Amino acid sequence: MRAWTVITAERTQHDSRYAAGFREIEGDVCNLARMGDVAAILAAEADGRDPMSVEVELATFAVHHLNEMLQSFRKKYFALYDGGAK
């Protein structure tokens, strides 16, 4: 077997693992984008309101939840990235 054939086969396998990883996180990316929209809308509605209002409470919750989603996504992304790099 020629060296370029081995390299091409290894590259194809490598690329396939990365492609599968990207397909796996597609839904997460969409959910993060949607949650970002929700947080932005709620923050705009809360602007200038009483700090104890429901609007501020909802905006605060949305921002904290978005942060949790982002931290979880980052861990998943790097786990997939590291797994795909092998």
Backbone torsions as a table, in degrees:
resi	resn	phi	psi	omega
1	MET	NA	135.7	-179.1
2	ARG	-76.7	153.4	-177.2
3	ALA	-60.5	-40.0	-177.9
4	TRP	-67.6	-28.9	177.1
5	THR	-67.6	-42.4	178.5
6	VAL	-65.2	-45.0	179.4
7	ILE	-62.0	-43.8	179.9
8	THR	-63.2	-43.1	179.1
9	ALA	-64.5	-43.0	178.1
10	GLU	-63.9	-40.5	-179.9
11	ARG	-66.0	-40.2	178.8
12	THR	-63.1	-43.9	178.9
13	GLN	-64.3	-43.3	178.2
14	HIS	-59.7	-49.2	-179.4
15	ASP	-63.5	-36.3	179.1
16	SER	-63.8	-40.5	178.2
17	ARG	-64.5	-42.3	178.0
18	TYR	-64.8	-42.7	179.3
19	ALA	-60.0	-42.8	178.0
20	ALA	-62.7	-40.1	178.0
21	GLY	-62.7	-43.3	178.4
22	PHE	-64.7	-38.7	176.6
23	ARG	-63.9	-36.2	-178.7
24	GLU	-66.3	-34.3	-176.8
25	ILE	-95.8	1.8	-178.2
26	GLU	-57.5	-45.6	179.6
27	GLY	-63.0	-38.2	178.2
28	ASP	-63.2	-41.6	179.1
29	VAL	-62.2	-43.6	178.9
30	CYS	-64.0	-41.2	178.4
31	ASN	-64.7	-39.3	177.6
32	LEU	-64.1	-42.8	178.9
33	ALA	-62.9	-42.6	179.5
34	ARG	-65.8	-43.0	179.3
35	MET	-65.1	-34.8	174.8
36	GLY	-62.0	-40.8	176.4
37	ASP	-62.5	-45.4	179.9
38	VAL	-60.7	-47.4	-179.3
39	ALA	-61.4	-40.9	-180.0
40	ALA	-65.2	-43.0	179.0
41	ILE	-63.5	-46.7	-179.6
42	LEU	-65.3	-36.9	178.2
43	ALA	-65.6	-40.1	178.2
44	ALA	-64.4	-40.5	178.7
45	GLU	-67.8	-28.9	-177.8
46	ALA	-83.8	-15.9	-176.2
47	ASP	-56.0	124.3	176.6
48	GLY	82.3	-0.3	-179.6
49	ARG	-82.6	164.4	174.6
50	ASP	-57.9	130.3	-178.7
51	PRO	-56.1	-20.6	179.9
52	MET	-95.7	7.1	-177.2
53	SER	-75.7	160.6	177.2
54	VAL	-62.3	-37.2	-179.7
55	GLU	-60.6	-42.9	179.3
56	VAL	-69.2	-40.1	178.4
57	GLU	-60.8	-44.9	179.3
58	LEU	-65.4	-41.9	179.2
59	ALA	-64.3	-42.7	179.0
60	THR	-62.4	-45.0	178.2
61	PHE	-59.9	-45.7	-177.8
62	ALA	-62.3	-41.9	180.0
63	VAL	-66.5	-42.9	178.7
64	HIS	-66.1	-39.7	178.7
65	HIS	-65.8	-40.7	176.4
66	LEU	-59.6	-42.3	177.8
67	ASN	-60.9	-43.5	177.9
68	GLU	-61.3	-42.6	179.1
69	MET	-62.5	-42.1	-179.7
70	LEU	-65.4	-42.4	179.0
71	GLN	-63.5	-41.7	177.9
72	SER	-64.1	-42.3	179.5
73	PHE	-62.9	-42.1	-179.3
74	ARG	-59.8	-44.5	178.6
75	LYS	-61.7	-44.3	-179.5
76	LYS	-64.9	-43.2	-179.7
77	TYR	-58.6	-49.9	-177.7
78	PHE	-69.3	-31.9	175.2
79	ALA	-64.3	-43.5	177.5
80	LEU	-67.8	-40.9	-179.6
81	TYR	-62.8	-48.4	179.5
82	ASP	-63.7	-38.9	177.9
83	GLY	-67.0	-36.3	179.7
84	GLY	-74.5	-23.0	-176.8
85	ALA	-78.7	-14.9	-177.5
86	LYS	-74.5	NA	NA
